[in-house]
């Protein structure tokens, strides 16, 4: 059963990238809980509630000409009806009209807390941190509450400070 749960969670994590890149905001309902808390360091913002999160992400991503989000290296820990997942991400953003070049690429990680619901596994709390970036910092232009934070993060430092929920969950084993 745990292997089935892990596969279902990896599917949710991967669906996120497809939902973003295809602008299928309705798919967020299959990824996040209604009361999701989403903390996105690269966006310089945090959102509470699925509707607010979806609207904000739609506004930002629809202002770009194109983008691609790749998820990889997923690790999943299941504990009953709760789970933690950790994955790495690459993000390529394209804005043709941006002065100084049309692309910005970032890498980082997602640290997720999920719950089992009647609709399957959903992310209740997501933390996204930027590790590195290259390209034109004017591509992810500020829009509404999006004020891109180009501060980079070192995973080891977050781990040492006890700020990685996935590592905290597996430490209890």
Secondary structure, DSSP 8 states (H G I E B T S, - for coil): -HHHHHHHHHHHHHHHHHHHHTT-GGGGGGTEEEEEEEEEGGGTEEEESHHHHHHHHHHHHHTSSEEEEEEEEEEEEEETTEEEEEEEEEEEEE-TT-TT-SEEEEEEEEEEEEEEETTEEEEEEEEEEEEEEEE-TTTT--BTTB--------HHHHHHTT--HHHHHHHT-
